[in-house]
Amino acid sequence: MSDPVVTIFGGTGFIGRHLVQRLARLGVTIRVATRRPDRALFLKPLGNVGQIVPIPVHYGKDGSIARAVQGADWVINLVGILTEQPGRTFAAVHDELPGRIARAASAAGASRFIQISAIGADSASPASYARSKAAGEAAARAAFPGVTILRPSVVFGPEDGLFNMLGAISRLAPIIPLFFRGRPTLAFDGLFPQPRFPGAGASLLQPVYVGDVADAAIACLRDAKTAGRVYELGGPTVYRFREVVALALDVIGRRRCLVPVPFLALEVAAFFAGVIPFSPLKRDLVRLMKLDNVVSKGASGLADLGITPTAAELILPTYMHAYRAGRAETLPTI
C-alpha cells in the first residue's frame, strides 16, 4: 500500500510519541486523535510539513470517533490509564473504548487495527486494571475480528514511569521500600536471631523497550499474517523487582537502603489515599503490584515479529543521567 493513512488514538502518550516518530520515517500520513489537539503540536516536527495532523476527538461520542477514522487505512488504539481518576474509569477507557474504536474502524473500511493491551490481561485477575484490559480485548475482537493485540510488559525508555520514579526516589530519599507478602523468617547469626525477608521485592518483571513496542506495532501493520493474533512483548531479561531497583541504582551510581515493607502497610496507605480524588495510590494498583508481569510460556512475542529485544542495560544510561549522584555516598544496603 502506498502512502497509507493511519489514525492513532493516544498518540501523545509515552508509547505514542515513539510510534509516531517511526511511522513518520516510513512516509505514512498520521492523524493523532486527541481530546486536546494543542497538546499534540509537539509531534508535528517529527515528520514533514502536513504529515502529522492532530485532530480533535471526543471519546464519549461515537460520531466523533467515526470522523477520526474516516478514510484511514490503519487504526491504532493506545489509550490507557494505570489508575482510575474522576472522569476516567477503567470501564470507560479500557472496557468500552476499544470496542467503539474497533466498530468505527470496521465501518470505515480500515484494513488493520492494532489494540495495545497489557501482559496480565485476564478476566479472572484480582486487579480491576487487568480485568478491564481483558474486557477491552474481547470488545475489540468482537467488533474487528482481524484485530492484532499487543500486550507489553512494563515499558521503559525516556519519560517512563518505572525507572524515572526509582531515580527520583533515590535522589530525594535515603531508602527504597521492597514490598513483601507473608511473614519474615528468623535465621540465627551467631547468638541472636535475625529477620529474613525472602519475598521482599520478589515480583517478576520483564521490562520491554518502548522502541521495540513501537517497532512491533509497525511490523504488525505491515504484515497481514499478524491479523487476529496476540503478541506478548517482553525484554530479554526477567528480573525480580529488587533486581530492577539494584539496576537503576547501579546506573545512576547511588547507594540506598532497601527496606522490606509488608504489602499490608501499602494497602492501608492506599485505603486512606483513596479518599483523595486524584491520588495516584489506589488499592487496585497494590493488587497489580503483587502480580508477576512476564511473557507467558509459549506466547508469540517480539522474536515472532523479527525483533530482537533491547536490553535495559543499554538504554538506561541514555536517559537516567539526570539522577546520577554528584558525590560519593556511603549509605548501607540491607
N, C-alpha and C positions, 0 to 999 in steps of 0.2 A: 504494500500500500504506500503510495507516495503522499507526502505531506499530510499525515493523519492529524485529526483534531482530538485532543484529549481534555476532558473536564475532570479536575481534581477537587474533591471536597476535603477540606482540611489541609490545603497546600501551604498554609502559612506556618504550620507546626514544625516540630523538630525533624521528623522524617520527611515531611512535605517539601521543605526548602532544598534538601539534598536531592529529592526525586525531581523537582522542577529543574534544578541545575543540569542534571544528567539528561533529562528529556530535551532540554533546550539545545544541548550539543548535538542531538540527533536531527534537529531541524523541525521538530514537532511543534505545532501550534497549541499553546497551552492556555486553557481557561482555568483560572483559580477561583472557584466558587466559595465565597466567604461572606459572613454577615457584615464585615467591615472592610470593604474594598480599599479604603485608605490605608489600612494596616498591612496590605499586601503589596504596596508600591515598591517596597524594598526588593521584591523579587524581579521586577522588570529589568534591571541592569544585568541579570543573569542570562538574558537572551538578546536577540536582535530587536530592532525597533518594531513594535507591534506584535512580537512573537508571544509574549506573555501578557495575558489580559485578565486583570482582576474583575470579577463580575459579582454583583450583589445576589445573595440568595437568602431566603427566609426558610430555615429548616422546618418550620411548622406548617408550611403551605406547599401542598403538592404541585400547584401551578408554578410556583417559583422554582422548585426543583426541576420540573419539566422544562422550563425555559433555559435553565443552566446546562442541560444535557442535549438540547435540541441541536441536531447536526453533528454531534460528537461521535467519533469512531470508537474511542476508548473512554471508559469511565473508571475512576479510582476513588474509593472511599477510605480516607484516613482519619475520619473524625472519631475521637475517643476521649474519655476522661478517666482519670485514675480514682478519683473520689467524687461523690455527689455533692453538689452545691445548690443553693436556692436557684431554681430555674433551669438547672442542668442535672437531670436524673439519669440513672442507668437505663431506666425504662424508655425514656425518650431518645437518648443518644445511642445506646448500644442495641436495645431490643427492636425499636421501631424504625429508626432512620435508615439502617442498611436495606431493609425491605422496601422502603419507599423510594430510595435512590435506585435500587435494582429494578423496580417496576417502571420507573421513568426511563432508565437506560434501555430496557427491553422495548418499551413503546417507541423510543426514539430510533431504534434500529442499530444501536451500538453493537459492534462485533465482539468486544471484550469488556469484561467488568472484573475489577480486582477489589476484593474486600480485605482490608488489613484487620486482622483479629489479634489474638494473643495466645501464646502457649498456656495451657491450663484451661482453655475454654471448655466448660463441661457443665451440662445441665444439672449434674448431681454435686457440684462443688459446694463447699461450705461458704464460699465467698460470693456475694451478690455480683461483684465485678465479673467473675469468671462465668457465672450462670448467664449474665446478660450478654456476654460475648458469644456464648453458645447459641442463645436465642437469636442474636443478630445474624449469625452464620446461617441458621435454619431459615430465617426470613429471606435472606438474600438468595439462598439456593432455591427456595420455592418460587421466587419471582424471576430469577435469571438462572436457569439450570446450569448454564455454562460458566458460572462464576468461578474464579480462581481465588482460593482463600489462603492468605499468608498469615502464619502465626509466629511472630518473632518472640524470642525470649527478651530479657532486659536489654534495651538498646543503648549502646554507648557511642560517644563521639562528642564534638563540640556542642555545648549547651545541653548535654544530657542531664538527667535528673539524679542518677546514682553517684557517679564519680565526682561530679561537681558538688553534690551535697556532702560527700565524705571530705572533700578538700576544704569546704567552708567550715565544717565542724572542727576539723583538725587545726584550722587557723585560729578558731575562737575559743575552743575548749581543750582542757588537758586530758579529757577522757573520751572514749568512744564506746557506747554500750554494745554488747553482744547478747542478744536475747536468746533465752532457752526455755524449753518446756520441761516439766517434771521437777525432780528434786536433785540437788547436788549429792555426790557421794563423798565419803570420807576415806582418805588414804593417810597412812602414818608415815611421816617424815621424821625419823628419829623417835622421840618420845611423845610428840604432840600430833594429834590428828589434823590433817589439812583438807579443806574442802576442795573438791574437784568438780568441774562443770563440763563434762564431755560433750554435752549438747549445745554449748554456747556458740552461737553463730554457725550452726551446722546445716542450715537450709542450703540447698544446692541451687546454683545459678549457672547459666551458660550464656554470658553476655555476647551479643552479636553487634558488629559494627554497623552504624547507620548507613554507610555507603554500600555495604553488602545487601542490606534490606532494600535500598533503592534499586540496586542492580538486579535483585531478584524480581522486583515488580516489573522492571523493563523486560527482563528475559521472558516473563510470563506473557506480557503484552505482545511480544514479537513471535511467540511460539503457540500456535493454536492447539497443540497437543496438551498444553497445560490446562485447557478449559475443563472445568468440573472437578479439578483436583485440589488437594490440600497440601501445603508445604509448611513444615515447621522449621524455623530458621534459628540456628544457634551458632555460637562461635566455636573455635577449635578446642576450647578447654572448658571442662566443668569444674567450677570452684565451689567450695563452701563459702558462706558469707564472710567468715573470719579471714579466709584467704583473699577475698576481694578487698577487704579493709587493709590487709597487710600489703597487697599490691599497690593500692592507692598511696599508702604512707611511704612505701619504698620509692615510688616515682617522684613524690614531692620532697623526699628527704626529711621527713619528720618522724618523730617517735612519740607515741601517745599510749596512755594506759588503756588497755582493752578490758573493760569491766563487765563481767557476766551480770545480766539483769533478767529476772523472770518475765516471761511474756505477760504474766498476770499483772505486773506493775504497769506495763504498756496498755493493757486492756482497761485498767482502772483510769489511767490518764485519758484514754480515748473516750471512755464513757462520759467523763466530765467535759472534755473538749467538744463533745458532740452538741452541747447546748450553744456553742458559738457558731453562728451561721456559716462563716467562711473558713472555719478551721480546717487545715489540711490533714489533721489526725482524726481518722474515723475508725470505728470498731471493725468495719469491713476490711479496711486496709491492714489491720492487725491480723485478721484471719488469712488474708492473702500472703502476708509476710511469713506465715508458718508453712506455706506450701513450697515444694521444690518447683523450680522453673527451668526445666531442661527438655530437650527434644526427646520425644517418645521413641522407644525401641521400635525399629522398623519403619519409622515415618520417613516420607520423602523430605529432602532438605536442600540446602544450598548446592551440594555436590550434584544432585539430580538436575540442577539448573545450570551446571557448568561453572559454578562459582566456588573459588577456594576461600574458605572463611579467613578473615583477617584477625590476627592475634591482638588482644588488648594491649599487650606489652609494646607493640609497635606504634600504636596510635595515642595512647595516654600521654606520653611526653610532649606531643604536639600541641596540647591544649591545657594540660594541668600545671604548666609552669607558673601560672598566676598564684598558685598555692604553695610554691616552694618556700622552704624555710630560709630566712635571711641570715641565720646564725645557727651554730651547733646547739642541739637540745639533748638533754640527758634524762628526760622523764622515763621511768621504767615501764615496761610492758609486762602485764601479768596474765 
